């Protein structure tokens, strides 16, 4: 195995191990409450649930605020009844 592959696997393994440690630490810090693993972002009815608790205003949560904005398209300036005006025809000389 080349050294690049070894480095890649070592970094990936370290990140997986760090993720497991952080998840375990959060689980222990919550008092062994399995609700910490229930995160739900449902933009159909604008509900965000973190750890079993519904978040009313996600503006103070950096990543959640960005995730809430994904998929939203502003169509307020577009209406189906509007059509562009036809260009003026040039005058004959």
Backbone atoms as SQL, in Angstrom:
CREATE TABLE atoms (id INTEGER PRIMARY KEY, chain TEXT, resi INTEGER, resn TEXT, atom TEXT, x REAL, y REAL, z REAL);
INSERT INTO atoms VALUES
  (1, 'A', 1, 'UNK', 'N', 0.836, -1.156, 0.000),
  (2, 'A', 1, 'UNK', 'CA', 0.000, 0.000, 0.000),
  (3, 'A', 1, 'UNK', 'C', 0.892, 1.232, 0.000),
  (4, 'A', 2, 'UNK', 'N', 0.495, 2.201, -0.808),
  (5, 'A', 2, 'UNK', 'CA', 1.315, 3.409, -0.892),
  (6, 'A', 2, 'UNK', 'C', 1.118, 4.270, 0.355),
  (7, 'A', 3, 'UNK', 'N', 2.031, 5.184, 0.542),
  (8, 'A', 3, 'UNK', 'CA', 1.958, 6.019, 1.737),
  (9, 'A', 3, 'UNK', 'C', 0.741, 6.942, 1.697),
  (10, 'A', 4, 'UNK', 'N', 0.299, 7.354, 0.503),
  (11, 'A', 4, 'UNK', 'CA', -0.884, 8.217, 0.401),
  (12, 'A', 4, 'UNK', 'C', -2.129, 7.477, 0.880),
  (13, 'A', 5, 'UNK', 'N', -2.230, 6.200, 0.524),
  (14, 'A', 5, 'UNK', 'CA', -3.377, 5.411, 0.966),
  (15, 'A', 5, 'UNK', 'C', -3.330, 5.184, 2.471),
  (16, 'A', 6, 'UNK', 'N', -2.137, 4.971, 2.995),
  (17, 'A', 6, 'UNK', 'CA', -1.995, 4.782, 4.438),
  (18, 'A', 6, 'UNK', 'C', -2.396, 6.041, 5.193),
  (19, 'A', 7, 'UNK', 'N', -1.963, 7.181, 4.682),
  (20, 'A', 7, 'UNK', 'CA', -2.302, 8.457, 5.315),
  (21, 'A', 7, 'UNK', 'C', -3.804, 8.686, 5.239),
  (22, 'A', 8, 'UNK', 'N', -4.397, 8.399, 4.074),
  (23, 'A', 8, 'UNK', 'CA', -5.835, 8.573, 3.887),
  (24, 'A', 8, 'UNK', 'C', -6.616, 7.701, 4.869),
  (25, 'A', 9, 'UNK', 'N', -6.248, 6.454, 4.983),
  (26, 'A', 9, 'UNK', 'CA', -6.937, 5.551, 5.900),
  (27, 'A', 9, 'UNK', 'C', -6.728, 5.954, 7.362),
  (28, 'A', 10, 'UNK', 'N', -5.549, 6.433, 7.689),
  (29, 'A', 10, 'UNK', 'CA', -5.283, 6.870, 9.060),
  (30, 'A', 10, 'UNK', 'C', -6.137, 8.094, 9.416),
  (31, 'A', 11, 'UNK', 'N', -6.232, 9.049, 8.500),
  (32, 'A', 11, 'UNK', 'CA', -7.051, 10.242, 8.742),
  (33, 'A', 11, 'UNK', 'C', -8.524, 9.862, 8.834),
  (34, 'A', 12, 'UNK', 'N', -8.996, 9.015, 7.922),
  (35, 'A', 12, 'UNK', 'CA', -10.397, 8.582, 7.950),
  (36, 'A', 12, 'UNK', 'C', -10.703, 7.819, 9.236),
  (37, 'A', 13, 'UNK', 'N', -9.821, 6.947, 9.647),
  (38, 'A', 13, 'UNK', 'CA', -10.017, 6.201, 10.888),
  (39, 'A', 13, 'UNK', 'C', -10.020, 7.111, 12.096),
  (40, 'A', 14, 'UNK', 'N', -9.158, 8.105, 12.094),
  (41, 'A', 14, 'UNK', 'CA', -9.121, 9.068, 13.190),
  (42, 'A', 14, 'UNK', 'C', -10.397, 9.885, 13.273),
  (43, 'A', 15, 'UNK', 'N', -10.947, 10.279, 12.113),
  (44, 'A', 15, 'UNK', 'CA', -12.193, 11.043, 12.110),
  (45, 'A', 15, 'UNK', 'C', -13.367, 10.195, 12.582),
  (46, 'A', 16, 'UNK', 'N', -13.408, 8.938, 12.182),
  (47, 'A', 16, 'UNK', 'CA', -14.467, 8.039, 12.638),
  (48, 'A', 16, 'UNK', 'C', -14.360, 7.848, 14.151),
  (49, 'A', 17, 'UNK', 'N', -13.158, 7.628, 14.636),
  (50, 'A', 17, 'UNK', 'CA', -12.962, 7.433, 16.074),
  (51, 'A', 17, 'UNK', 'C', -13.351, 8.692, 16.844),
  (52, 'A', 18, 'UNK', 'N', -12.997, 9.856, 16.336),
  (53, 'A', 18, 'UNK', 'CA', -13.360, 11.107, 17.001),
  (54, 'A', 18, 'UNK', 'C', -14.879, 11.288, 17.015),
  (55, 'A', 19, 'UNK', 'N', -15.549, 10.926, 15.934),
  (56, 'A', 19, 'UNK', 'CA', -17.001, 11.025, 15.881),
  (57, 'A', 19, 'UNK', 'C', -17.670, 10.114, 16.889),
  (58, 'A', 20, 'UNK', 'N', -17.160, 8.891, 17.016),
  (59, 'A', 20, 'UNK', 'CA', -17.727, 7.948, 17.985),
  (60, 'A', 20, 'UNK', 'C', -17.501, 8.451, 19.407),
  (61, 'A', 21, 'UNK', 'N', -16.322, 8.987, 19.677),
  (62, 'A', 21, 'UNK', 'CA', -16.024, 9.515, 21.016),
  (63, 'A', 21, 'UNK', 'C', -16.923, 10.705, 21.335),
  (64, 'A', 22, 'UNK', 'N', -17.105, 11.613, 20.380),
  (65, 'A', 22, 'UNK', 'CA', -17.959, 12.776, 20.617),
  (66, 'A', 22, 'UNK', 'C', -19.419, 12.377, 20.799),
  (67, 'A', 23, 'UNK', 'N', -19.898, 11.415, 20.012),
  (68, 'A', 23, 'UNK', 'CA', -21.274, 10.943, 20.168),
  (69, 'A', 23, 'UNK', 'C', -21.455, 10.283, 21.534),
  (70, 'A', 24, 'UNK', 'N', -20.479, 9.493, 21.933),
  (71, 'A', 24, 'UNK', 'CA', -20.546, 8.854, 23.250),
  (72, 'A', 24, 'UNK', 'C', -20.497, 9.861, 24.377),
  (73, 'A', 25, 'UNK', 'N', -19.676, 10.882, 24.223),
  (74, 'A', 25, 'UNK', 'CA', -19.583, 11.929, 25.244),
  (75, 'A', 25, 'UNK', 'C', -20.900, 12.690, 25.362),
  (76, 'A', 26, 'UNK', 'N', -21.520, 12.996, 24.248),
  (77, 'A', 26, 'UNK', 'CA', -22.814, 13.671, 24.278),
  (78, 'A', 26, 'UNK', 'C', -23.889, 12.810, 24.910),
  (79, 'A', 27, 'UNK', 'N', -23.846, 11.521, 24.630),
  (80, 'A', 27, 'UNK', 'CA', -24.811, 10.594, 25.221),
  (81, 'A', 27, 'UNK', 'C', -24.638, 10.512, 26.733),
  (82, 'A', 28, 'UNK', 'N', -23.389, 10.457, 27.186),
  (83, 'A', 28, 'UNK', 'CA', -23.116, 10.413, 28.624),
  (84, 'A', 28, 'UNK', 'C', -23.475, 11.736, 29.282),
  (85, 'A', 29, 'UNK', 'N', -23.147, 12.866, 28.616),
  (86, 'A', 29, 'UNK', 'CA', -23.449, 14.179, 29.182),
  (87, 'A', 29, 'UNK', 'C', -24.951, 14.429, 29.291),
  (88, 'A', 30, 'UNK', 'N', -25.739, 13.765, 28.447),
  (89, 'A', 30, 'UNK', 'CA', -27.188, 13.947, 28.499),
  (90, 'A', 30, 'UNK', 'C', -27.840, 13.102, 29.567),
  (91, 'A', 31, 'UNK', 'N', -27.065, 12.328, 30.270),
  (92, 'A', 31, 'UNK', 'CA', -27.624, 11.450, 31.295),
  (93, 'A', 31, 'UNK', 'C', -28.161, 10.164, 30.706),
  (94, 'A', 32, 'UNK', 'N', -27.508, 9.681, 29.669),
  (95, 'A', 32, 'UNK', 'CA', -27.882, 8.448, 28.970),
  (96, 'A', 32, 'UNK', 'C', -29.295, 8.532, 28.391),
  (97, 'A', 33, 'UNK', 'N', -29.625, 9.693, 27.843),
  (98, 'A', 33, 'UNK', 'CA', -30.933, 9.903, 27.227),
  (99, 'A', 33, 'UNK', 'C', -30.808, 9.639, 25.730),
  (100, 'A', 34, 'UNK', 'N', -31.485, 8.620, 25.188),
  (101, 'A', 34, 'UNK', 'CA', -31.358, 8.318, 23.754),
  (102, 'A', 34, 'UNK', 'C', -31.977, 9.377, 22.852),
  (103, 'A', 35, 'UNK', 'N', -32.686, 10.350, 23.418),
  (104, 'A', 35, 'UNK', 'CA', -33.288, 11.408, 22.604),
  (105, 'A', 35, 'UNK', 'C', -32.238, 12.308, 21.952),
  (106, 'A', 36, 'UNK', 'N', -30.995, 12.271, 22.437),
  (107, 'A', 36, 'UNK', 'CA', -29.964, 13.120, 21.827),
  (108, 'A', 36, 'UNK', 'C', -29.658, 12.692, 20.401),
  (109, 'A', 37, 'UNK', 'N', -30.042, 11.478, 20.034),
  (110, 'A', 37, 'UNK', 'CA', -29.785, 10.995, 18.681),
  (111, 'A', 37, 'UNK', 'C', -30.954, 11.273, 17.745),
  (112, 'A', 38, 'UNK', 'N', -32.003, 11.914, 18.236),
  (113, 'A', 38, 'UNK', 'CA', -33.156, 12.217, 17.392),
  (114, 'A', 38, 'UNK', 'C', -33.081, 13.663, 16.949),
  (115, 'A', 39, 'UNK', 'N', -32.578, 13.874, 15.776),
  (116, 'A', 39, 'UNK', 'CA', -32.528, 15.201, 15.172),
  (117, 'A', 39, 'UNK', 'C', -33.369, 15.149, 13.913),
  (118, 'A', 40, 'UNK', 'N', -34.254, 16.115, 13.763),
  (119, 'A', 40, 'UNK', 'CA', -35.158, 16.120, 12.626),
  (120, 'A', 40, 'UNK', 'C', -35.298, 17.539, 12.120),
  (121, 'A', 41, 'UNK', 'N', -35.080, 17.727, 10.840),
  (122, 'A', 41, 'UNK', 'CA', -35.294, 19.024, 10.200),
  (123, 'A', 41, 'UNK', 'C', -36.308, 18.787, 9.101),
  (124, 'A', 42, 'UNK', 'N', -37.519, 19.291, 9.305),
  (125, 'A', 42, 'UNK', 'CA', -38.600, 19.091, 8.352),
  (126, 'A', 42, 'UNK', 'C', -39.068, 20.458, 7.876),
  (127, 'A', 43, 'UNK', 'N', -38.676, 20.838, 6.686),
  (128, 'A', 43, 'UNK', 'CA', -39.004, 22.161, 6.193),
  (129, 'A', 43, 'UNK', 'C', -40.384, 22.220, 5.554),
  (130, 'A', 44, 'UNK', 'N', -41.087, 21.083, 5.449),
  (131, 'A', 44, 'UNK', 'CA', -42.453, 21.123, 4.929),
  (132, 'A', 44, 'UNK', 'C', -43.364, 21.874, 5.883),
  (133, 'A', 45, 'UNK', 'N', -43.180, 21.670, 7.179),
  (134, 'A', 45, 'UNK', 'CA', -43.979, 22.401, 8.165),
  (135, 'A', 45, 'UNK', 'C', -43.100, 23.229, 9.103),
  (136, 'A', 46, 'UNK', 'N', -41.859, 23.483, 8.697),
  (137, 'A', 46, 'UNK', 'CA', -40.916, 24.346, 9.423),
  (138, 'A', 46, 'UNK', 'C', -40.707, 23.907, 10.869),
  (139, 'A', 47, 'UNK', 'N', -40.453, 22.619, 11.082),
  (140, 'A', 47, 'UNK', 'CA', -40.150, 22.138, 12.425),
  (141, 'A', 47, 'UNK', 'C', -38.718, 21.644, 12.468),
  (142, 'A', 48, 'UNK', 'N', -38.036, 21.988, 13.532),
  (143, 'A', 48, 'UNK', 'CA', -36.677, 21.538, 13.786),
  (144, 'A', 48, 'UNK', 'C', -36.674, 20.942, 15.180),
  (145, 'A', 49, 'UNK', 'N', -36.292, 19.661, 15.278),
  (146, 'A', 49, 'UNK', 'CA', -36.270, 18.966, 16.555),
  (147, 'A', 49, 'UNK', 'C', -34.836, 18.549, 16.833),
  (148, 'A', 50, 'UNK', 'N', -34.291, 19.018, 17.945),
  (149, 'A', 50, 'UNK', 'CA', -32.942, 18.658, 18.364),
  (150, 'A', 50, 'UNK', 'C', -33.026, 18.006, 19.737),
  (151, 'A', 51, 'UNK', 'N', -32.635, 16.764, 19.825),
  (152, 'A', 51, 'UNK', 'CA', -32.638, 16.072, 21.107),
  (153, 'A', 51, 'UNK', 'C', -34.018, 15.905, 21.697),
  (154, 'A', 52, 'UNK', 'N', -35.025, 15.765, 20.863),
  (155, 'A', 52, 'UNK', 'CA', -36.382, 15.592, 21.335),
  (156, 'A', 52, 'UNK', 'C', -37.085, 16.884, 21.692),
  (157, 'A', 53, 'UNK', 'N', -36.431, 18.031, 21.517),
  (158, 'A', 53, 'UNK', 'CA', -37.016, 19.332, 21.854),
  (159, 'A', 53, 'UNK', 'C', -37.168, 20.131, 20.575),
  (160, 'A', 54, 'UNK', 'N', -38.360, 20.656, 20.338),
  (161, 'A', 54, 'UNK', 'CA', -38.600, 21.451, 19.140),
  (162, 'A', 54, 'UNK', 'C', -37.995, 22.845, 19.308),
  (163, 'A', 55, 'UNK', 'N', -37.234, 23.278, 18.312),
  (164, 'A', 55, 'UNK', 'CA', -36.580, 24.584, 18.337),
  (165, 'A', 55, 'UNK', 'C', -37.524, 25.594, 17.682),
  (166, 'A', 56, 'UNK', 'N', -37.845, 26.658, 18.419),
  (167, 'A', 56, 'UNK', 'CA', -38.769, 27.658, 17.892),
  (168, 'A', 56, 'UNK', 'C', -38.108, 28.551, 16.847),
  (169, 'A', 57, 'UNK', 'N', -36.926, 29.067, 17.169),
  (170, 'A', 57, 'UNK', 'CA', -36.252, 30.020, 16.291),
  (171, 'A', 57, 'UNK', 'C', -34.815, 29.559, 16.067),
  (172, 'A', 58, 'UNK', 'N', -34.485, 29.030, 14.881),
  (173, 'A', 58, 'UNK', 'CA', -33.140, 28.504, 14.648),
  (174, 'A', 58, 'UNK', 'C', -32.102, 29.551, 14.275),
  (175, 'A', 59, 'UNK', 'N', -32.409, 30.840, 14.389),
  (176, 'A', 59, 'UNK', 'CA', -31.465, 31.863, 13.932),
  (177, 'A', 59, 'UNK', 'C', -30.187, 31.908, 14.750),
  (178, 'A', 60, 'UNK', 'N', -30.192, 31.416, 15.979),
  (179, 'A', 60, 'UNK', 'CA', -28.979, 31.441, 16.789),
  (180, 'A', 60, 'UNK', 'C', -28.106, 30.215, 16.603),
  (181, 'A', 61, 'UNK', 'N', -28.576, 29.224, 15.860),
  (182, 'A', 61, 'UNK', 'CA', -27.811, 27.993, 15.643),
  (183, 'A', 61, 'UNK', 'C', -27.158, 28.060, 14.270),
  (184, 'A', 62, 'UNK', 'N', -25.828, 28.142, 14.205),
  (185, 'A', 62, 'UNK', 'CA', -25.155, 28.438, 12.935),
  (186, 'A', 62, 'UNK', 'C', -25.438, 27.429, 11.820),
  (187, 'A', 63, 'UNK', 'N', -25.242, 26.159, 12.046),
  (188, 'A', 63, 'UNK', 'CA', -25.411, 25.191, 10.972),
  (189, 'A', 63, 'UNK', 'C', -26.879, 24.937, 10.682),
  (190, 'A', 64, 'UNK', 'N', -27.703, 24.913, 11.697),
  (191, 'A', 64, 'UNK', 'CA', -29.131, 24.658, 11.515),
  (192, 'A', 64, 'UNK', 'C', -29.775, 25.778, 10.717),
  (193, 'A', 65, 'UNK', 'N', -29.352, 27.009, 10.957),
  (194, 'A', 65, 'UNK', 'CA', -29.894, 28.142, 10.214),
  (195, 'A', 65, 'UNK', 'C', -29.573, 28.015, 8.723),
  (196, 'A', 66, 'UNK', 'N', -28.368, 27.564, 8.387),
  (197, 'A', 66, 'UNK', 'CA', -28.001, 27.371, 6.987),
  (198, 'A', 66, 'UNK', 'C', -28.759, 26.207, 6.377),
  (199, 'A', 67, 'UNK', 'N', -28.934, 25.125, 7.138),
  (200, 'A', 67, 'UNK', 'CA', -29.680, 23.984, 6.625),
  (201, 'A', 67, 'UNK', 'C', -31.139, 24.330, 6.396),
  (202, 'A', 68, 'UNK', 'N', -31.687, 25.194, 7.219),
  (203, 'A', 68, 'UNK', 'CA', -33.086, 25.588, 7.070),
  (204, 'A', 68, 'UNK', 'C', -33.305, 26.362, 5.781),
  (205, 'A', 69, 'UNK', 'N', -32.286, 27.066, 5.321),
  (206, 'A', 69, 'UNK', 'CA', -32.419, 27.858, 4.103),
  (207, 'A', 69, 'UNK', 'C', -32.199, 27.074, 2.826),
  (208, 'A', 70, 'UNK', 'N', -31.706, 25.869, 2.920),
  (209, 'A', 70, 'UNK', 'CA', -31.453, 25.061, 1.721),
  (210, 'A', 70, 'UNK', 'C', -32.780, 24.638, 1.121),
  (211, 'A', 71, 'UNK', 'N', -32.890, 24.781, -0.149),
  (212, 'A', 71, 'UNK', 'CA', -34.094, 24.340, -0.829),
  (213, 'A', 71, 'UNK', 'C', -35.166, 25.401, -0.939),
  (214, 'A', 72, 'UNK', 'N', -34.978, 26.529, -0.304),
  (215, 'A', 72, 'UNK', 'CA', -35.957, 27.595, -0.416),
  (216, 'A', 72, 'UNK', 'C', -35.617, 28.460, -1.622),
  (217, 'A', 73, 'UNK', 'N', -36.596, 28.670, -2.469),
  (218, 'A', 73, 'UNK', 'CA', -36.403, 29.483, -3.663),
  (219, 'A', 73, 'UNK', 'C', -37.382, 30.644, -3.593),
  (220, 'A', 74, 'UNK', 'N', -36.883, 31.849, -3.757),
  (221, 'A', 74, 'UNK', 'CA', -37.739, 33.027, -3.709),
  (222, 'A', 74, 'UNK', 'C', -38.403, 33.205, -5.058),
  (223, 'A', 75, 'UNK', 'N', -39.703, 33.031, -5.093),
  (224, 'A', 75, 'UNK', 'CA', -40.467, 33.202, -6.331),
  (225, 'A', 75, 'UNK', 'C', -41.450, 34.349, -6.209),
  (226, 'A', 76, 'UNK', 'N', -41.189, 35.274, -5.298),
  (227, 'A', 76, 'UNK', 'CA', -42.134, 36.362, -5.070),
  (228, 'A', 76, 'UNK', 'C', -42.215, 37.316, -6.262),
  (229, 'A', 77, 'UNK', 'N', -41.183, 37.440, -7.044),
  (230, 'A', 77, 'UNK', 'CA', -41.200, 38.361, -8.175),
  (231, 'A', 77, 'UNK', 'C', -41.700, 37.736, -9.456),
  (232, 'A', 78, 'UNK', 'N', -42.070, 36.468, -9.424),
  (233, 'A', 78, 'UNK', 'CA', -42.499, 35.774, -10.634),
  (234, 'A', 78, 'UNK', 'C', -43.978, 35.452, -10.517),
  (235, 'A', 79, 'UNK', 'N', -44.738, 35.892, -11.497),
  (236, 'A', 79, 'UNK', 'CA', -46.153, 35.519, -11.531),
  (237, 'A', 79, 'UNK', 'C', -46.472, 34.978, -12.914),
  (238, 'A', 80, 'UNK', 'N', -47.402, 34.074, -12.969),
  (239, 'A', 80, 'UNK', 'CA', -47.748, 33.435, -14.234),
  (240, 'A', 80, 'UNK', 'C', -48.522, 34.368, -15.150),
  (241, 'A', 81, 'UNK', 'N', -49.244, 35.345, -14.590),
  (242, 'A', 81, 'UNK', 'CA', -50.071, 36.216, -15.425),
  (243, 'A', 81, 'UNK', 'C', -49.256, 37.284, -16.142),
  (244, 'A', 82, 'UNK', 'N', -48.054, 37.541, -15.687),
  (245, 'A', 82, 'UNK', 'CA', -47.229, 38.568, -16.325),
  (246, 'A', 82, 'UNK', 'C', -46.531, 37.995, -17.546),
  (247, 'A', 83, 'UNK', 'N', -46.551, 38.764, -18.601),
  (248, 'A', 83, 'UNK', 'CA', -45.773, 38.388, -19.770),
  (249, 'A', 83, 'UNK', 'C', -44.939, 39.597, -20.160),
  (250, 'A', 84, 'UNK', 'N', -43.769, 39.350, -20.724),
  (251, 'A', 84, 'UNK', 'CA', -42.930, 40.492, -21.085),
  (252, 'A', 84, 'UNK', 'C', -43.566, 41.329, -22.195),
  (253, 'A', 85, 'UNK', 'N', -43.302, 42.600, -22.173),
  (254, 'A', 85, 'UNK', 'CA', -43.837, 43.489, -23.197),
  (255, 'A', 85, 'UNK', 'C', -43.147, 43.203, -24.523),
  (256, 'A', 86, 'UNK', 'N', -43.937, 43.292, -25.583),
  (257, 'A', 86, 'UNK', 'CA', -43.375, 43.056, -26.914),
  (258, 'A', 86, 'UNK', 'C', -42.506, 44.239, -27.314),
  (259, 'A', 87, 'UNK', 'N', -41.411, 43.964, -28.002),
  (260, 'A', 87, 'UNK', 'CA', -40.543, 45.078, -28.424),
  (261, 'A', 87, 'UNK', 'C', -41.236, 45.919, -29.510),
  (262, 'A', 88, 'UNK', 'N', -40.866, 47.189, -29.562),
  (263, 'A', 88, 'UNK', 'CA', -41.423, 48.078, -30.588),
  (264, 'A', 88, 'UNK', 'C', -40.831, 47.753, -31.950),
  (265, 'A', 89, 'UNK', 'N', -41.673, 47.784, -32.943),
  (266, 'A', 89, 'UNK', 'CA', -41.197, 47.525, -34.301),
  (267, 'A', 89, 'UNK', 'C', -40.470, 48.758, -34.813),
  (268, 'A', 90, 'UNK', 'N', -39.408, 48.550, -35.582),
  (269, 'A', 90, 'UNK', 'CA', -38.700, 49.721, -36.120),
  (270, 'A', 90, 'UNK', 'C', -39.572, 50.444, -37.158),
  (271, 'A', 91, 'UNK', 'N', -39.398, 51.727, -37.241),
  (272, 'A', 91, 'UNK', 'CA', -40.180, 52.516, -38.227),
  (273, 'A', 91, 'UNK', 'C', -39.535, 52.405, -39.594),
  (274, 'A', 92, 'UNK', 'N', -40.371, 52.469, -40.605),
  (275, 'A', 92, 'UNK', 'CA', -39.880, 52.370, -41.988),
  (276, 'A', 92, 'UNK', 'C', -39.271, 53.709, -42.396),
  (277, 'A', 93, 'UNK', 'N', -38.223, 53.680, -43.184),
  (278, 'A', 93, 'UNK', 'CA', -37.609, 54.954, -43.598),
  (279, 'A', 93, 'UNK', 'C', -38.394, 55.685, -44.656);
